Amino acid sequence: MDYVNVGRSGLKVSRICLGCMSFGEPDQGPHEWTLPEDQSRDIIRHALEQGITFFDTANVYSAGSSEEIVGRALRDFADRDDIVLATKVYNNGRPHPNERGSSRKAIMTEIDASLRRLGTDYVDLYQIHRWDPTTPIEETIEALHDVVKAGKARYIGASSMFAWQFSKSLYTSELHGWSRFISMQDHYNLLYREEEREMHPLCADQGIGVIPWSPLARGRLTRDWDTETTRSQTDQFGSTLYDEGDKATVDAVSDLAGKRGVPRAQIALAWVLHKPVVTAPIIGAGKVGHVDDAVAALDVSLSDDEIATLEQHYRPRPIVGFS
């Protein structure tokens, strides 16, 4: 396993991040494809054995069940100081208007709730899950700064938003001397590359680490186009992200994987890892083998011609995933 700094910060993470959205008791959230605790623990333990030290969850995943499962597993299998634990705030699935978003009230309430579920005194990376159009960014950044100064988070990060919004956030931190975002968790893969236009150049210029979500396009890049899974049949959000125009790219991944004699997941993930701005893609795992494919992708070297072949069918598309 390789370990790298998140942007220009001093925080070092494994080159692969294990996303924890798939961990959660199925009866405690909206997704029937999430894994119960015993299966989740097997994957978390295997990830640690493979050198993965970076784990990303959120307060909204399975109504907090993901944080509970991840917290217990990491306490049992790892030394807290050896791992980088990240979670997010914005949605929480509860109806009260003050319990969602990025207001001071929401942030202060949700960081304590996440720490209780995770069973830890602090998280290494605390991220706003989305841009909150109803709260001034000054209020959000100052509240996050206070969370850091209280010792409840070591660093702060952000997730999917427009580049102007992220730039405004960075400027606000600089203007007031508040804690600054060190990472951008954005939607990026072979089927969705709109982040290359504005966000990634901004991150490169500002020394921000990029930790993409859905680097395998929710599994689309790992199977035949017409093949369905339990998740693809029930994932309403995922159904809005890709369309029939993506089939040619999926086929290109399949062709190259066949020629190289490796699983498609390794090719698709290797493409993401070849991008200099990317720190650590966040991989979802429903099986132990998914972790192995992700780690193996670190050793897959793609030529310029192979990269061009994988990219040749891409076409501009509407912005998705910001809400």
N, C-alpha and C positions, 0 to 999 in steps of 0.2 A: 504494500500500500504506500502511496505517495501522500505527503502532507504539505499543504501550502498555506500561505497567509491569505486572509480574507481582505482583498484589496490592499490598501496601504496600512491597514491596522496590524497590530501584533498578534492577533488571534489566528492560531494555526488549526486547520481542520483537515480531515481525511479528504482525498480527492473525490470520493463518493460520499454523498449524504443519504442516509436512509430516511425516506419520508414515511410518516406514521399514520397517514390517513386511513390505511387499510387495516389498522389495528383498532378494535373496538367491539364491545359486545353488540351483536346484531340487533338485539331488542332495545338498545339504548340510543339508536340513531336512525336516520332516514335511509341508510344504505344496507341492504341485506347481504351484500358481498363482503362486509368487513369480517375480520377474523376474531374469534373469541380468544380469551387470554392464553390458553395453553398453546394454541397454534402461533399466536403472536410472539410469545416468549421464545419459541424455538427459532424463529427468524431473527429476532433481536440478538439472541445469544450467538447465532451463527455469524451475524454481521460483525459482532465484536471479535470473534475468532478470526475473521478475515481482515482485521485491522481497521474496520470502519469505526470512527470515533465521533461522528457528526450525526445527530438525530434531530429531526424536525417534526414537530407536531403543532397543534392549535387548540385553542379553547373550544372551538366549535366542533371538532371531529368527534363524532359519536356522542355528542352532548357531554363531552368531558371524559368519556370512558377511555379514549385513546391516551390522554395524559395520565390517567390512573394506571393503565396497563404498562405504558412505557416507563413511568416512574418506578413502579415495583420491580420491573425486569432489570432496569439499570442499577438499582440498589442491590439486587441480588447477584448480578453478573459482572459489575464493573466498579472501579474506584471513581467516585464522583469527580475528582480532580483530573482524571484522565480522559473525560469525555467532554464534548461540546453539545450542550442541550439547548435547543431553540424551540420557542413556541410563538404563537401569534394571538393578536387581539383585534377584534372588529365585530364579527358576528359571534353569537353564543347560543342562538336557537331559542332564547326566551323572549316573551312578548313585550316586556316592559321597555318603554322607549329609551330609558336611561341605561339600559343594560347592553346596548350595542353601539357601535361606532367608535370614534377615537376622541371622545371628550375626556376631560380630566376625571370626571366621575366614573366613566366606563373603564378607563385605564387603571385607575387606582383600585377599583373593585375587582377587575378581572386579573390583574397581576397577582393579587393575594389568593384568588380562587385557583388560579393555575398552579401556584406554588404549593397550595394544599394538596391538590390532586397529584402533582408530580412528586410530592414528598421531599422537597428540597428547599433550601433557603434562598436560592437564586437560580436564574437561568443565565446561560452565557450570551444568548442572543434573543432579544425581545423585539418582535416585528409587528408593525401595523399591517393587517391582512389586506386591506384595500384603502384607497383614498376616501376620506370622509368629507363629502361636500357640505355637510351641515355644521361642521366645526372649524373654526379658524385654525390654520396650521400652527400659529403661534401657541395656541392652547395645547395642541397635541404634542408639539416638540418640548415645551416646557414641562409637561406632565411626564413625558418619557425621560427627560433629563433628571427630574426628581426621583424617578424610579431607579435610575442608575446611581444617583448620589445616595440613595437609601440602601444601596447594596443589593437590591433585588434583581438587578440585571447588570451584566458586565458590559454589554454592547447593545446597540439598537439597529434595527434594519427595517426595510419596507418591502412591500410586494406590489404587484401589478398596478400601474398607473401610467399616465402620460409623462413624457420626459419633462414637460414644463412644470408639472406638479412636483416631480422629484427634485428638479432644479430649485424650485421655490423653497422646498423643504431644506435643502442643503444651505441655501442662502440665509434662511431664517436662523439656522443653527449658528452660522458664522457671525451673523449680525449681533446675536445676543450672547455668544459664548457658551451656548448650550451643547449638550452631547450631539454628535453628528451620526447620521446613518452610515454604517460601514458596508451595507449589503443591499442588493436588489434581488428579490425573489420574483422572477418573471416567467411568463409563458414562452418557452422557446424550444423548438425542435425542427426537424426537417420539413414538417408540414406547416409550421407557423414561424416565420422569420421576420415579422414586422418590427421586432425589437432591434433589428440591425440598423434601422433607419435613423433613429434618434436616441433611444435609451442606451444602447451599448456604446456608442461613441461618447455619450455623456459619462457613463460609468468609467470608461477607460481614461478619460480626461481627468476625472475627479478622484481616481483611485478607489473606486467602489467595487467590491467583489460581487460577481453575478452567480447566483445559485438557482438555476432554472428549475421550474416545476414542469412536470409532464414531458421530460426529454424523450420519452418513447411514444408521445401522443396518445396517452391512455391505452397503450398496447396496440394501437393501430399499426405501428411500424414493425410489430413483431409477429404478425399473422397475415394470412390471406385476407384480402379486402372484404370478402363476403362472410368471413367467419365471425360469429358473434359469441360473446361470453355473457355470464350473468351480469357482470358490471355494465357492459355495453348496452344490454337490453333495459337496464334500469337507471342508468346514469343520465338524468335529464340535462344537467349542465354540460356533460361531455358531449351530448348529442348536438350541441350548438357550435362546437369548436371546429369540426372538419366536415368535408363534403366530398361528393363524387370526383371532383377535380383533383383530389389528392391521390387517387388510385395509382397514377403513373409513378409517383414518387415511392409509394409503398412497393410497387413492383420492382423499381430500381434497387431498393434495399434488398429485396428477396433475391434478385439476380446476382448482386455482388456477394451476398452471404453465401449463395450456392457456389460461386466461383472460389471464394476464399475458404469454404468448408467450415464456417462458423455460424452460430445462431444469428438470426436477424437482429436481435436485441443488441448484440455486440457491435454490429456495424452502425446502427442508428445512434447508439450511445458514444461510440468512438468519434463519430462526426461532431457531436456536441463538445466532446473533450478536446478536439483539435482547435476549437475557437479560443484564441488567446485571452479574451475577456472573461471566459467562464472559469470560475473557481472550483465549483463542485456541483454537478447536476444532482437533483433530488430524485432518487429512484423509489418507486413503489414496489413492494414485494408481497406477493400472495403465496409464494413458495420459497423454500431455501434456495432452489436453483436459480431464482431470479437474482438473488444476491451474488451468486457465483458468476452469472453472466455479466453483471455490472462490474465486478472486480476484474474479470478477464478482459473487458473492453479497454482497460488501461494499457494493455499490451498490444492492442490492435492499431497498427500504423497504417494510415490511409495515404495513398499517393495523391498528388495534385489532380491527376486525371480521374481518379476514383471519386474524389470530392466533387469535381465538376460534373461527373455523371450523376451523382446523387442529387445535386442541386439544379440540374438543367430543366426540370419540369416545374419548378416553383413559379407561382404567379402571385402578384400582389393581391391581398385580400382584406376584408374589413377587419377593424380592430375588435377583438373579442377577449373576454376574460378579465375585464376591469371592474366588474360589478359582482 
